[in-house]
Amino acid sequence: MRVACPTRLRRPVAGGPPREGSVMGSRRVSLVDLGRAVGDGWCAFVRGAVRGEALLLPGGSLGIGGEPFPDMNYGYVFGPEGVDHAMRRFDRLLRERRLPGSLAVLSPAAEEAADAAAGLGLVSDGSAPFMCAHAADARHVEHGYAVERVTDLDGVMDAADVLGDAYEISAEWVRSMLGPQFSELPNADLFITRREGRAIAAAGTGRVGPTVGIYAVGTRLAHRRRGAAAAALSAALDHHVRTGAHLFGLLSDPDAEALYASLGFAVVDHAQIWGVEVPGAPPG
């Protein structure tokens, strides 16, 4: 898995569903509303970042983790109004901060965002499947691991070590992005899978009302494909369903679509990914 914000895909742009929404069985999902909630949830997730910042606009949400890794500085652009303004504001703020970033654009905003991206010199980075699950469809996974919801600084540090290993980046960047007060944030959570006491997988969430975004899912390289991430995700879904969540959303990594599908998620859109490249960005 390549990202610290949403789990994300890098591949050529694929055809997407209807612009205003997508159908999951008999249920219609508003891409704008879901995109707004998942974007705002990401901002809630990085709220405690040491060098963090958030910008919430009518057409998009940008959460800055503050480290020189583009997927720690992530924007969601959903429209349908204010798309050009959001793209330009996000690009300007990232360049002012000298931070690389990624902007995920949902299909209701795609055409206007592409025009803005061309004018700003942003780099196309393919597309990512945007997935969601209704609470009624979320599936519990049986496993033999110990899984816990993080409630203290030690748990936050364990999660940071796992995610640093999983993404092959500095664990210190992840610690800074999460921040020392993460466990006290009102709408952000981390769930850790342990084996013989050692943290081996983690999954993060950010919640906006009844909608929960999934971010920062990763497993230590030596423990992949053994169900550890599924255990953490299952615990996250169970916790939020118990506390009244109705809908879950995420951007998927290419190798993780089957995992999310097994937990009840379905693809409802393909988001265009635009990269903000900043020459001379400070090293981590």
C-alpha positions in Angstrom: 0.0 0.0 0.0 1.4 3.3 -1.1 -0.4 5.9 0.9 -0.8 7.3 4.3 -4.2 9.0 3.7 -6.6 7.0 1.6 -5.5 3.6 0.4 -4.9 4.6 -3.2 -4.6 3.2 -6.8 -2.3 4.3 -9.5 -3.5 3.2 -13.0 -4.9 4.6 -16.2 -8.2 6.5 -16.0 -11.2 4.1 -16.3 -14.8 4.9 -17.1 -16.9 5.8 -14.1 -20.5 5.6 -13.0 -23.1 8.4 -13.4 -21.9 11.8 -12.6 -24.4 12.7 -9.8 -24.3 9.4 -7.9 -23.9 5.6 -8.1 -26.2 2.8 -7.3 -25.3 0.1 -4.8 -28.1 -2.5 -5.2 -31.3 -0.6 -4.5 -29.4 2.3 -2.8 -28.2 5.4 -4.5 -25.1 7.0 -3.1 -24.5 10.8 -3.6 -20.9 11.1 -4.7 -20.8 14.7 -3.7 -22.0 14.0 -0.2 -19.8 11.0 0.2 -16.8 12.8 -1.2 -17.4 15.7 1.2 -17.7 13.4 4.2 -14.6 11.4 3.3 -12.6 14.5 2.6 -13.7 16.2 5.8 -13.0 12.9 7.6 -9.4 13.0 6.3 -9.1 16.5 7.7 -10.3 15.2 11.1 -7.8 12.3 10.9 -4.8 14.7 10.5 -6.2 17.4 12.8 -3.5 16.6 15.4 -0.5 16.7 13.0 2.5 18.6 14.3 2.8 20.6 11.1 -0.8 20.0 9.9 -3.4 22.3 8.4 -6.8 21.9 6.9 -8.8 23.9 4.3 -12.5 23.1 3.9 -14.2 24.7 0.9 -17.6 24.3 -0.7 -16.1 22.3 -3.5 -13.4 20.3 -1.7 -11.4 19.5 1.4 -7.6 19.5 1.9 -5.9 17.9 4.9 -2.2 18.6 5.2 -0.2 16.1 7.3 2.8 18.4 7.0 5.5 16.0 5.8 7.2 15.8 2.3 5.2 12.7 1.2 2.4 13.6 -1.3 -0.2 11.3 0.1 0.1 12.8 3.5 -1.1 16.1 2.0 -4.3 15.1 0.4 -7.2 16.9 -1.1 -10.7 15.7 -2.1 -12.5 17.7 -4.8 -16.1 16.8 -5.2 -18.0 19.9 -6.5 -20.4 20.3 -8.0 -19.8 24.1 -7.3 -16.5 25.7 -6.4 -14.3 23.2 -8.2 -11.9 25.6 -9.9 -11.6 27.7 -6.7 -10.8 24.6 -4.6 -8.2 23.3 -7.1 -6.4 26.7 -7.1 -6.6 27.2 -3.4 -5.3 23.8 -2.7 -2.4 24.1 -5.2 -1.5 27.6 -3.8 -1.5 26.4 -0.2 0.7 23.4 -0.9 3.2 25.4 -2.9 3.3 28.1 -0.2 4.1 25.3 2.3 6.5 23.8 -0.1 4.9 20.4 0.3 4.0 17.9 -2.4 0.4 16.8 -2.5 -2.3 14.7 -4.2 -5.8 15.8 -5.2 -8.5 13.2 -5.8 -11.3 14.5 -8.0 -14.6 12.7 -8.1 -16.5 12.5 -11.4 -19.0 15.3 -10.6 -16.0 17.7 -10.6 -13.8 15.9 -13.2 -14.2 18.2 -16.2 -13.8 21.5 -14.5 -10.9 20.1 -12.3 -9.1 18.9 -15.4 -9.2 22.4 -16.9 -7.9 23.9 -13.7 -5.2 21.2 -13.4 -3.9 22.0 -16.9 -3.7 25.7 -16.1 -1.8 25.0 -12.8 0.6 22.5 -14.4 -0.5 19.6 -12.2 0.6 16.1 -13.0 -2.0 13.4 -13.8 -1.4 10.3 -11.7 -4.1 8.0 -13.1 -7.2 7.1 -11.3 -8.4 5.5 -8.0 -11.5 3.4 -7.4 -13.7 5.2 -4.8 -15.4 2.6 -2.7 -18.2 2.6 -0.1 -20.1 0.2 2.1 -23.4 0.7 3.9 -23.4 -0.3 7.6 -25.9 -3.1 6.8 -23.4 -4.6 4.3 -20.3 -4.3 6.4 -19.0 -7.8 7.1 -17.2 -9.0 10.2 -14.0 -11.1 9.7 -13.2 -14.0 12.0 -9.5 -14.1 12.9 -7.1 -15.3 15.5 -5.4 -11.9 16.1 -5.6 -9.5 19.0 -7.0 -6.2 17.8 -7.4 -3.0 19.8 -8.6 0.5 19.4 -5.8 3.0 20.2 -6.5 4.9 23.4 -3.0 6.3 24.3 0.3 7.6 23.0 2.0 4.2 23.1 -0.7 2.9 20.7 -0.2 5.9 18.4 3.5 5.3 18.3 3.0 1.6 17.6 0.7 2.5 14.7 3.2 4.9 13.3 5.9 2.3 13.3 3.6 -0.1 11.5 2.6 2.4 8.9 6.2 3.6 8.3 7.2 0.0 7.6 4.2 -0.6 5.5 4.7 2.4 3.2 8.5 2.2 3.3 8.8 5.8 4.6 10.1 7.4 7.7 8.1 6.4 10.8 9.0 9.8 12.2 6.9 11.4 9.3 4.0 9.2 10.4 4.4 10.1 14.0 4.4 13.8 13.1 1.3 13.4 10.9 -0.6 11.6 13.6 0.6 13.9 16.4 1.1 13.2 20.1 -2.5 14.1 20.9 -4.1 11.8 18.3 -5.8 9.5 20.9 -7.6 12.6 22.2 -9.1 13.7 18.9 -12.9 13.4 18.9 -13.5 12.1 15.4 -10.4 10.1 14.6 -9.4 6.6 15.5 -6.7 4.0 14.9 -7.1 0.2 15.2 -4.1 -2.1 15.6 -3.6 -5.8 15.0 -1.1 -7.5 17.2 0.7 -10.8 17.1 2.3 -12.0 20.2 2.1 -8.4 21.5 3.8 -6.8 18.5 1.8 -4.4 16.3 1.8 -5.7 12.8 -1.1 -3.9 11.0 -3.1 -0.7 11.5 -6.2 1.0 10.1 -7.3 4.6 10.6 -10.7 6.3 10.4 -12.1 9.8 10.4 -15.8 10.3 11.1 -18.2 13.1 10.0 -21.6 12.4 11.5 -22.8 9.0 10.4 -20.2 8.7 7.6 -16.7 7.2 8.2 -13.7 7.5 6.0 -11.0 4.8 6.0 -7.3 5.9 5.8 -3.8 4.7 6.7 -4.4 1.0 6.3 -1.1 -1.0 6.3 0.7 -4.1 7.3 4.3 -4.6 8.1 6.1 -6.0 5.0 7.0 -9.3 6.8 3.4 -10.0 7.8 1.4 -9.3 4.6 -1.3 -11.5 3.1 -2.1 -13.2 6.4 -5.3 -11.3 7.3 -3.8 -8.8 9.7 -5.1 -5.7 7.9 -8.5 -7.3 7.4 -8.7 -7.9 11.2 -7.9 -4.2 11.9 -10.5 -3.1 9.3 -13.1 -5.4 10.6 -12.6 -4.0 14.1 -12.9 -0.5 12.8 -16.2 -1.3 10.9 -17.6 -3.1 14.0 -16.8 -0.2 16.3 -18.4 2.4 14.1 -21.5 0.4 13.3 -22.0 -0.1 17.0 -21.7 3.7 17.5 -24.2 4.6 14.8 -22.3 4.9 11.6 -24.4 4.4 8.4 -21.8 4.7 5.6 -18.1 4.0 5.0 -15.9 5.4 2.2 -12.3 5.0 0.9 -10.0 5.1 -2.1 -8.5 1.7 -2.8 -5.0 0.5 -3.4 -4.7 -1.8 -6.5 -4.0 -4.9 -4.5 -6.6 -4.1 -1.8 -9.9 -4.0 -3.8 -10.6 -7.7 -3.2 -9.9 -7.2 0.5 -12.4 -4.3 0.7 -14.9 -6.1 -1.3 -14.7 -9.0 1.1 -15.7 -6.5 3.9 -18.7 -5.3 2.0 -17.3 -2.4 -0.1 -18.2 -1.7 -3.7 -16.7 0.7 -6.3 -19.0 3.7 -6.8 -16.7 6.0 -8.8 -13.2 6.4 -10.2 -11.4 9.5 -8.9 -8.9 11.3 -11.1 -5.6 11.8 -9.2 -3.6 15.0 -9.7 -0.2 15.5 -8.2 1.2 18.8 -6.9 5.0 18.6 -7.4 7.1 21.2 -5.5 10.7 21.5 -6.6 13.0 21.9 -3.7 10.6 20.5 -1.1 12.4 20.1 2.2 13.6 16.6 3.1 11.9 14.6 5.8 
